Amino acid sequence: MLKKFIFFVLILMSSRLYAQEFDILNGQQIVSICYQKNTNSLDSVAAHLLAKDIEQVSGKKPIVSTNIKDLKGNVIILGLFNQSAAQKFNNFDQYHLQGKWETCSWQFYHQPNAKIKNALVITGSDSRGLAYGVFKLSKQIGVNPWYWWADIVPLKKNKISIPEINAVSKTPSVKYRGIFINDEDWGLRPWASNSLDKVDKNIGPKTYEKVFELLLRLNANLIWPAMHPGTKAFFSNPANLEMAKKYQIIIGSSHAEPMLRNNVDEWDKPSMGDFNYVTNKPQVLKYWEQRVKESIGNDLIYTMGMRGIHDSGMEGMKNNKEAIPVLEQVIKDQQQMLSTQKQNPQAFTLYKEVLDIYDDGLKVPDDITLVWPDDNYGYIRRLNDATENSRKGGSGIYYHASYWGRPHDYLWLSTTHPALMREEMVKAWNANAKKIWVLNVGDIKPAEYQTQLFLDMAFDITPFQQTAYVKQHLNNWYKDIFEKDADEIENIIWENNHLALERKPEFMGWSQTEPTTPTQLTAYNHFSHGDEAQKRINAFSELENKVNKINKNLPTRLKNAFFELVDYPIVAASNMNKKFLYHDKAILYGQQGRLVAAAYADSVAFAYQKIKKITQFYNDTLFAGKWKGIMSMEPRNLPVYEMPKISNFMIDNKNIWDFLPEGYASHPPLKDTLTLPLFYSSDDKKYFIDLFLTNNQALNWEIVANKNGLKFSDIKGYLSPTGELQKRIWVSLNSNISFNLSQEFTITIKTNFGNKYLKAKVIPSIAEKQTFKEKNGVVSIFATHYSQIKNGKNQQWKPLEGLGYTGTVMSYHPENLGNRIEKDSAILSYDFLTSTYGSAVLHVYTVPTHPINTSFSLKYAIRIDKGNWLVQDFATQGRSNTWKENVLSNQSEQKISIKELKPGKHQLEILALDPSVMIDRLLIDLGGLNPAYSLIQETK
């Protein structure tokens, strides 16, 4: 009896541990869908899209009905809390949803009436809340929100079931959440004109319908429509507005489009005059009032204020002082004409010069939402101070995943790092910017993941408060699509974004725009630090190899999605980098007379043609031409997208062959014997020697050292004009030999055309654990590898993964912004040893953030060996040259002179002063630092 009782208890416990399942498809039995008749159109849209989603997975289309009496078996019932066909069911009481914003509940019922066996009742506090609940179900059965936009074909199933778990959703973290379609001239508009909206020959209602469906599937509710020159104004086609009503998408407008007016399309200067509020006020007011009348009864957010016709300052204003009273009157007049539309929010976007006007004293009415922008490159310009936090209208964020403008566009590939987006948006939400979030997505493609991440954070910020969650989110997103390959894809995408954090593909030409400058050689060093450029080439080649390997084993149904979401962005970025790095090598090696320079010139052309080929495939072949015109490899036709010109790059060299060791770009005129960088006995460091032909002769070569102790990757070989033109030989220490004393080696390169020599030297390492050491005149320190840390009660340095060239930075975020910093409250300490006497330069690399608000700057203090604190401030002003360099490189560099540094042990300390300071790495140059763009290995 006891055994039977225990068995019964175990069965009872297991039934409670595992929820019962609700069958959507079981054999020939498929669920039916019911929604309430005579409600708004979105309920119908959601019901029919759900039926379509179930059909995608099952191959069978459910019955959709507005009459619950017609349905039997398993039924999904959709409705609002006060308008649901399930209201007669026992225990149906969803009035706790009343008054909530965009929330929903899932509730399961067994045999709720005589005909219905099981019911899933999805109830919304409003229609968008209901839609979000419906599309949560679609995702659960295997239909990805991007199924249409990224061609993600769901896995077909013979049985579809979900666990019966009753749930109520939270109110979204951000009230208004959406996207801005922008700079659509090279992607979305040409594609839409030749596909969905052929009649309009523009972005029209059929395209917007697909956009609106995507927004609802992503739990969003807002759009700033496309508005570039050549794109018809959203309101010019009544069908666009009808589509927005159908999907209940809120319509707003960008920072440059007050009162929902698309000035570049709608303001006709010949008939209307200047767009000038001072000289042409009656016409401007009439223009705005007409749109207000057309907009009555719609769900809208009005952009307040005034700028120029497009993305420029107000016409006729000489300075901010002159602009302030005019802009205040503009807003007053706008609010007057909107006085009967109190239900529609009003927003004021503090973009570019408008932020400066605001900071100079512009008074914005308390009920208008302030929308803080980033600097167009992912760093939020500023957030609320204590006074702004109490404003009735609240605040929000306008953020970029795509941009046209100074110092350089990035309209082609979307490579804004997920960790940066997470850090900036969590910081914004914590600073109470939670009313409106809008992401500039360019053409939507290829910013799919950045869009998903942004809108997921806007919908529920809670998990993103944990720094590590963003990487898990990336993995989850790819797992939903590519399942078993998700871990590998996550690593590929993360590495690609890290490489782009160092330099975006669009910035690899080292050119700028507005004004546009020609491309030039990159700043990567080909002759030091293990050949920075080749390391980057190798990293991209490895990513391409991984992509190709995954692609070979993918099921056919995922091939298109993989190309769009992984293959194209990785291969395109790789070959853009190779195009310029090989161009460097062709030029630089040509200046050394290397025959191989011509081969690198061919590699430049190959990389360019590769980008061209995959882009043509995207537009012409992918999914039978579905995306024709969506992808341009040369938006705005900027120089960076062109094939680099290589002319007169080879110098004549009378020698048959030559060599150069690491650290040399040429032979110094007064030094016959070249020297490899110093080896240190405890290191596993290796340095290269490049051996190369400079003339059309065959070369037999052999490496000989005068004594044991060095290892060579190759010791003999053969170069010929028709075969291998150069050889890179790696030199390292023999790990089997101890070096207790300094040793010098002579390395002889023997050939059939004579011998040449170079020197190498090994010195014993200082036995000091956990201490950074000077090596070859440099001390390199990663900020996270501190020797000691001192944190105060409310002031702390914390590691932040994903940012900086090192991959993790030390970030200062005080718990309470209201408290000023206590003396010596949070200090990072680094111990280091030097062997050189003299002056030095300390390079501090930080993430180029902006002060969190007007109460702070970006200050920290540094001292060495308990000397005086030296306060540093890396805040930038406007669009200064420093800011331009910062955003192009995603780092800010501060140089601090050290007058005297004696040999021996030292301590470097960093004191926290302002929030949002993120320290990436430190370099102490004692005279040995060769130019470097990328990360220099730690000397520890």
Disulfide bonds with the S-S distance in Angstrom:
none
